[in-house]
Amino acid sequence: MKNATTERPAGAPRPAPTFSRLDGPAVAADPEPFARAYQECYAHAAQLSDHSDPPIGDRLVRHGDRPGFELLAAMDGERVAGYIYGYTLPVDTLWWDGLTPAPAPELTREWPGRTVGVCELLVGRPWRRSQLGAQLFDGFLRGRTEERAAALVAEGNDVVLDRCEKYGFAHVGRMEPYPGWRPHHMVVRSLRTG
């Protein structure tokens, strides 16, 4: 039985989450809380290969080794309420391979510090419709030094695709990021002002 002093009364408002920025080594040291939050968020679609192959814990560790990796976490006590992460795309990135229609070379050309690839944004069910996703997006992108951001949104995820458009992202094509994954929409947004 839980201690009554730690339970939140039914209908009581949730306290505002706290935010923390983590680098690759910090995430690699303990990817489990983020993997668990991902699995809870996508439990309804766990059978889809883009949610399980490779497992999110492996992806977090692998991506954490990339230059410019950062994860912005929203925490409700010890529980992950949501997070966003990405890294700086390298000059020789494969990020754009398979994009259709075939993009102009100016779109896919990378140089050091040109693009942050946003790999994941999720908000746990109890925190949805609280603007937490917008806070994570804004907080993550505000801290970046790259010229632009790029993200992939799974086909059929119209809510996120619409939000990306509201955040200033433009649709530039479609691709299958990994063999066997659902098609995804590629969206891009400038991070420069003025």
GUMAR-591121 format. One record per residue (C-alpha): residue number from 0; residue in one letter; z, x, y. Coordinates in Angstrom, 1 decimal, always signed. Layout:
// GUMAR-591121
<site seq="NUM" type="A" zz="Z" xx="X" yy="Y"/>
...
This chain:
// GUMAR-591121
<site seq="0" type="M" zz="+0.0" xx="+0.0" yy="+0.0"/>
<site seq="1" type="K" zz="-0.9" xx="+1.3" yy="+3.4"/>
<site seq="2" type="N" zz="+1.8" xx="+1.9" yy="+6.0"/>
<site seq="3" type="A" zz="+1.7" xx="-1.1" yy="+8.3"/>
<site seq="4" type="T" zz="+1.9" xx="+1.2" yy="+11.4"/>
<site seq="5" type="T" zz="-1.4" xx="+2.8" yy="+10.6"/>
<site seq="6" type="E" zz="-3.4" xx="-0.4" yy="+10.0"/>
<site seq="7" type="R" zz="-5.4" xx="-1.9" yy="+12.8"/>
<site seq="8" type="P" zz="-4.8" xx="-5.6" yy="+13.2"/>
<site seq="9" type="A" zz="-7.7" xx="-7.9" yy="+12.4"/>
<site seq="10" type="G" zz="-9.8" xx="-8.3" yy="+15.5"/>
<site seq="11" type="A" zz="-8.1" xx="-5.5" yy="+17.4"/>
<site seq="12" type="P" zz="-10.5" xx="-3.4" yy="+19.4"/>
<site seq="13" type="R" zz="-11.3" xx="+0.0" yy="+18.0"/>
<site seq="14" type="P" zz="-10.3" xx="+3.0" yy="+20.2"/>
<site seq="15" type="A" zz="-13.1" xx="+4.9" yy="+21.7"/>
<site seq="16" type="P" zz="-14.2" xx="+7.7" yy="+19.4"/>
<site seq="17" type="T" zz="-13.7" xx="+11.3" yy="+20.3"/>
<site seq="18" type="F" zz="-16.8" xx="+13.7" yy="+20.4"/>
<site seq="19" type="S" zz="-17.1" xx="+17.2" yy="+19.1"/>
<site seq="20" type="R" zz="-20.0" xx="+19.6" yy="+18.9"/>
<site seq="21" type="L" zz="-20.3" xx="+21.7" yy="+15.7"/>
<site seq="22" type="D" zz="-22.5" xx="+24.6" yy="+14.9"/>
<site seq="23" type="G" zz="-24.1" xx="+25.4" yy="+11.6"/>
<site seq="24" type="P" zz="-21.2" xx="+27.5" yy="+10.1"/>
<site seq="25" type="A" zz="-18.7" xx="+24.7" yy="+11.0"/>
<site seq="26" type="V" zz="-20.8" xx="+22.0" yy="+9.3"/>
<site seq="27" type="A" zz="-21.5" xx="+24.3" yy="+6.3"/>
<site seq="28" type="A" zz="-17.8" xx="+24.9" yy="+5.8"/>
<site seq="29" type="D" zz="-17.2" xx="+21.2" yy="+5.2"/>
<site seq="30" type="P" zz="-20.3" xx="+19.0" yy="+5.1"/>
<site seq="31" type="E" zz="-18.5" xx="+16.3" yy="+3.0"/>
<site seq="32" type="P" zz="-17.3" xx="+14.0" yy="+5.8"/>
<site seq="33" type="F" zz="-20.9" xx="+13.9" yy="+7.2"/>
<site seq="34" type="A" zz="-22.5" xx="+13.4" yy="+3.8"/>
<site seq="35" type="R" zz="-20.0" xx="+10.6" yy="+3.1"/>
<site seq="36" type="A" zz="-20.7" xx="+8.9" yy="+6.4"/>
<site seq="37" type="Y" zz="-24.5" xx="+9.1" yy="+5.6"/>
<site seq="38" type="Q" zz="-24.0" xx="+7.7" yy="+2.1"/>
<site seq="39" type="E" zz="-22.0" xx="+4.8" yy="+3.5"/>
<site seq="40" type="C" zz="-24.5" xx="+4.1" yy="+6.2"/>
<site seq="41" type="Y" zz="-27.5" xx="+4.1" yy="+3.9"/>
<site seq="42" type="A" zz="-25.8" xx="+2.7" yy="+0.7"/>
<site seq="43" type="H" zz="-28.3" xx="-0.2" yy="+0.8"/>
<site seq="44" type="A" zz="-31.2" xx="+2.2" yy="+0.6"/>
<site seq="45" type="A" zz="-29.7" xx="+5.0" yy="-1.5"/>
<site seq="46" type="Q" zz="-32.5" xx="+4.6" yy="-4.1"/>
<site seq="47" type="L" zz="-35.2" xx="+5.7" yy="-1.6"/>
<site seq="48" type="S" zz="-36.1" xx="+9.4" yy="-2.0"/>
<site seq="49" type="D" zz="-35.8" xx="+10.0" yy="+1.8"/>
<site seq="50" type="H" zz="-32.1" xx="+9.2" yy="+1.5"/>
<site seq="51" type="S" zz="-31.5" xx="+11.3" yy="-1.6"/>
<site seq="52" type="D" zz="-34.0" xx="+14.1" yy="-2.1"/>
<site seq="53" type="P" zz="-32.8" xx="+16.5" yy="-1.1"/>
<site seq="54" type="P" zz="-29.2" xx="+15.2" yy="-0.8"/>
<site seq="55" type="I" zz="-27.9" xx="+15.0" yy="+2.7"/>
<site seq="56" type="G" zz="-25.2" xx="+17.6" yy="+2.1"/>
<site seq="57" type="D" zz="-27.8" xx="+20.1" yy="+1.1"/>
<site seq="58" type="R" zz="-29.9" xx="+19.3" yy="+4.1"/>
<site seq="59" type="L" zz="-27.0" xx="+19.7" yy="+6.5"/>
<site seq="60" type="V" zz="-26.3" xx="+23.2" yy="+5.0"/>
<site seq="61" type="R" zz="-29.9" xx="+24.3" yy="+5.0"/>
<site seq="62" type="H" zz="-30.6" xx="+23.0" yy="+8.6"/>
<site seq="63" type="G" zz="-27.3" xx="+24.5" yy="+9.7"/>
<site seq="64" type="D" zz="-28.8" xx="+27.9" yy="+9.1"/>
<site seq="65" type="R" zz="-31.6" xx="+27.3" yy="+11.6"/>
<site seq="66" type="P" zz="-31.5" xx="+28.6" yy="+15.2"/>
<site seq="67" type="G" zz="-30.2" xx="+26.2" yy="+17.7"/>
<site seq="68" type="F" zz="-28.5" xx="+23.9" yy="+15.1"/>
<site seq="69" type="E" zz="-26.0" xx="+21.5" yy="+16.6"/>
<site seq="70" type="L" zz="-24.2" xx="+18.4" yy="+15.3"/>
<site seq="71" type="L" zz="-22.5" xx="+16.1" yy="+17.7"/>
<site seq="72" type="A" zz="-19.9" xx="+14.0" yy="+15.9"/>
<site seq="73" type="A" zz="-18.1" xx="+10.9" yy="+17.0"/>
<site seq="74" type="M" zz="-14.8" xx="+10.7" yy="+15.3"/>
<site seq="75" type="D" zz="-12.4" xx="+7.7" yy="+14.9"/>
<site seq="76" type="G" zz="-9.3" xx="+9.7" yy="+13.9"/>
<site seq="77" type="E" zz="-10.3" xx="+11.5" yy="+10.7"/>
<site seq="78" type="R" zz="-13.3" xx="+9.2" yy="+10.0"/>
<site seq="79" type="V" zz="-16.8" xx="+10.0" yy="+11.1"/>
<site seq="80" type="A" zz="-18.0" xx="+7.0" yy="+13.2"/>
<site seq="81" type="G" zz="-21.4" xx="+8.5" yy="+13.7"/>
<site seq="82" type="Y" zz="-23.3" xx="+11.7" yy="+14.4"/>
<site seq="83" type="I" zz="-26.6" xx="+13.2" yy="+15.5"/>
<site seq="84" type="Y" zz="-28.0" xx="+16.6" yy="+14.7"/>
<site seq="85" type="G" zz="-31.0" xx="+18.8" yy="+15.1"/>
<site seq="86" type="Y" zz="-32.2" xx="+22.4" yy="+15.7"/>
<site seq="87" type="T" zz="-34.7" xx="+24.3" yy="+17.7"/>
<site seq="88" type="L" zz="-38.2" xx="+24.3" yy="+16.1"/>
<site seq="89" type="P" zz="-39.4" xx="+27.8" yy="+15.3"/>
<site seq="90" type="V" zz="-42.8" xx="+29.0" yy="+16.4"/>
<site seq="91" type="D" zz="-44.1" xx="+28.8" yy="+12.8"/>
<site seq="92" type="T" zz="-42.6" xx="+25.3" yy="+12.1"/>
<site seq="93" type="L" zz="-44.1" xx="+23.0" yy="+9.6"/>
<site seq="94" type="W" zz="-42.7" xx="+20.0" yy="+11.5"/>
<site seq="95" type="W" zz="-46.1" xx="+18.8" yy="+12.6"/>
<site seq="96" type="D" zz="-48.0" xx="+19.4" yy="+9.3"/>
<site seq="97" type="G" zz="-49.6" xx="+16.2" yy="+8.0"/>
<site seq="98" type="L" zz="-49.3" xx="+14.3" yy="+11.3"/>
<site seq="99" type="T" zz="-52.0" xx="+11.6" yy="+11.6"/>
<site seq="100" type="P" zz="-54.1" xx="+11.1" yy="+13.6"/>
<site seq="101" type="A" zz="-54.7" xx="+14.8" yy="+13.9"/>
<site seq="102" type="P" zz="-52.9" xx="+15.8" yy="+17.1"/>
<site seq="103" type="A" zz="-54.3" xx="+18.0" yy="+19.9"/>
<site seq="104" type="P" zz="-53.3" xx="+21.7" yy="+19.5"/>
<site seq="105" type="E" zz="-51.3" xx="+21.4" yy="+22.7"/>
<site seq="106" type="L" zz="-48.9" xx="+18.9" yy="+21.1"/>
<site seq="107" type="T" zz="-48.2" xx="+21.0" yy="+18.0"/>
<site seq="108" type="R" zz="-48.1" xx="+24.5" yy="+19.6"/>
<site seq="109" type="E" zz="-44.5" xx="+25.8" yy="+19.6"/>
<site seq="110" type="W" zz="-43.0" xx="+28.7" yy="+21.5"/>
<site seq="111" type="P" zz="-39.4" xx="+29.8" yy="+21.6"/>
<site seq="112" type="G" zz="-37.3" xx="+27.0" yy="+23.1"/>
<site seq="113" type="R" zz="-40.0" xx="+24.4" yy="+23.3"/>
<site seq="114" type="T" zz="-38.8" xx="+21.6" yy="+21.0"/>
<site seq="115" type="V" zz="-35.5" xx="+20.4" yy="+19.5"/>
<site seq="116" type="G" zz="-36.2" xx="+18.5" yy="+16.3"/>
<site seq="117" type="V" zz="-33.7" xx="+15.6" yy="+16.0"/>
<site seq="118" type="C" zz="-33.1" xx="+15.3" yy="+12.2"/>
<site seq="119" type="E" zz="-30.6" xx="+12.5" yy="+12.0"/>
<site seq="120" type="L" zz="-28.8" xx="+9.9" yy="+14.0"/>
<site seq="121" type="L" zz="-26.5" xx="+7.5" yy="+12.4"/>
<site seq="122" type="V" zz="-23.7" xx="+5.1" yy="+13.4"/>
<site seq="123" type="G" zz="-21.3" xx="+3.6" yy="+10.8"/>
<site seq="124" type="R" zz="-21.3" xx="-0.2" yy="+10.4"/>
<site seq="125" type="P" zz="-17.9" xx="-0.7" yy="+12.2"/>
<site seq="126" type="W" zz="-19.2" xx="+1.0" yy="+15.3"/>
<site seq="127" type="R" zz="-22.6" xx="-0.6" yy="+15.6"/>
<site seq="128" type="R" zz="-23.4" xx="-2.6" yy="+18.7"/>
<site seq="129" type="S" zz="-20.9" xx="-0.5" yy="+20.7"/>
<site seq="130" type="Q" zz="-23.4" xx="+1.7" yy="+22.4"/>
<site seq="131" type="L" zz="-22.2" xx="+4.6" yy="+20.2"/>
<site seq="132" type="G" zz="-25.8" xx="+5.5" yy="+19.2"/>
<site seq="133" type="A" zz="-26.8" xx="+5.7" yy="+22.8"/>
<site seq="134" type="Q" zz="-23.8" xx="+7.9" yy="+23.6"/>
<site seq="135" type="L" zz="-24.6" xx="+10.2" yy="+20.8"/>
<site seq="136" type="F" zz="-28.3" xx="+10.4" yy="+21.7"/>
<site seq="137" type="D" zz="-27.5" xx="+11.1" yy="+25.4"/>
<site seq="138" type="G" zz="-24.7" xx="+13.5" yy="+24.7"/>
<site seq="139" type="F" zz="-26.8" xx="+15.5" yy="+22.2"/>
<site seq="140" type="L" zz="-30.0" xx="+15.7" yy="+24.4"/>
<site seq="141" type="R" zz="-28.0" xx="+16.4" yy="+27.6"/>
<site seq="142" type="G" zz="-26.7" xx="+19.6" yy="+26.0"/>
<site seq="143" type="R" zz="-30.1" xx="+20.9" yy="+24.9"/>
<site seq="144" type="T" zz="-32.1" xx="+23.6" yy="+26.7"/>
<site seq="145" type="E" zz="-35.5" xx="+22.9" yy="+25.1"/>
<site seq="146" type="E" zz="-38.4" xx="+21.4" yy="+27.0"/>
<site seq="147" type="R" zz="-38.8" xx="+18.4" yy="+24.7"/>
<site seq="148" type="A" zz="-37.3" xx="+16.5" yy="+21.7"/>
<site seq="149" type="A" zz="-39.1" xx="+15.3" yy="+18.6"/>
<site seq="150" type="A" zz="-37.9" xx="+12.9" yy="+16.0"/>
<site seq="151" type="L" zz="-39.1" xx="+11.1" yy="+12.9"/>
<site seq="152" type="V" zz="-38.3" xx="+7.4" yy="+12.3"/>
<site seq="153" type="A" zz="-38.9" xx="+5.8" yy="+9.0"/>
<site seq="154" type="E" zz="-41.5" xx="+3.1" yy="+8.9"/>
<site seq="155" type="G" zz="-39.9" xx="-0.3" yy="+9.0"/>
<site seq="156" type="N" zz="-36.9" xx="+0.9" yy="+11.0"/>
<site seq="157" type="D" zz="-38.1" xx="-1.1" yy="+14.0"/>
<site seq="158" type="V" zz="-34.6" xx="-1.2" yy="+15.7"/>
<site seq="159" type="V" zz="-34.5" xx="+2.6" yy="+16.0"/>
<site seq="160" type="L" zz="-38.2" xx="+2.8" yy="+16.9"/>
<site seq="161" type="D" zz="-37.6" xx="+0.3" yy="+19.7"/>
<site seq="162" type="R" zz="-34.6" xx="+2.3" yy="+20.9"/>
<site seq="163" type="C" zz="-36.5" xx="+5.5" yy="+20.9"/>
<site seq="164" type="E" zz="-39.1" xx="+3.9" yy="+23.2"/>
<site seq="165" type="K" zz="-36.3" xx="+2.7" yy="+25.5"/>
<site seq="166" type="Y" zz="-35.0" xx="+6.3" yy="+25.6"/>
<site seq="167" type="G" zz="-38.4" xx="+7.5" yy="+26.8"/>
<site seq="168" type="F" zz="-39.9" xx="+8.7" yy="+23.5"/>
<site seq="169" type="A" zz="-43.6" xx="+8.2" yy="+22.9"/>
<site seq="170" type="H" zz="-45.2" xx="+7.6" yy="+19.5"/>
<site seq="171" type="V" zz="-47.6" xx="+10.4" yy="+18.7"/>
<site seq="172" type="G" zz="-48.5" xx="+9.7" yy="+15.0"/>
<site seq="173" type="R" zz="-47.3" xx="+9.1" yy="+11.4"/>
<site seq="174" type="M" zz="-46.6" xx="+11.4" yy="+8.5"/>
<site seq="175" type="E" zz="-44.8" xx="+11.7" yy="+5.2"/>
<site seq="176" type="P" zz="-42.2" xx="+14.4" yy="+5.9"/>
<site seq="177" type="Y" zz="-41.7" xx="+15.3" yy="+2.2"/>
<site seq="178" type="P" zz="-43.6" xx="+14.3" yy="-0.9"/>
<site seq="179" type="G" zz="-42.4" xx="+10.9" yy="-2.1"/>
<site seq="180" type="W" zz="-40.8" xx="+9.9" yy="+1.2"/>
<site seq="181" type="R" zz="-41.7" xx="+6.8" yy="+3.1"/>
<site seq="182" type="P" zz="-44.1" xx="+7.2" yy="+6.0"/>
<site seq="183" type="H" zz="-42.4" xx="+8.0" yy="+9.2"/>
<site seq="184" type="H" zz="-43.3" xx="+7.7" yy="+12.9"/>
<site seq="185" type="M" zz="-43.3" xx="+10.8" yy="+15.0"/>
<site seq="186" type="V" zz="-41.9" xx="+10.3" yy="+18.5"/>
<site seq="187" type="V" zz="-41.7" xx="+12.9" yy="+21.3"/>
<site seq="188" type="R" zz="-39.9" xx="+12.9" yy="+24.7"/>
<site seq="189" type="S" zz="-39.7" xx="+15.4" yy="+27.5"/>
<site seq="190" type="L" zz="-36.3" xx="+16.8" yy="+28.4"/>
<site seq="191" type="R" zz="-37.4" xx="+18.1" yy="+31.7"/>
<site seq="192" type="T" zz="-36.6" xx="+16.1" yy="+34.9"/>
<site seq="193" type="G" zz="-38.6" xx="+16.1" yy="+38.0"/>
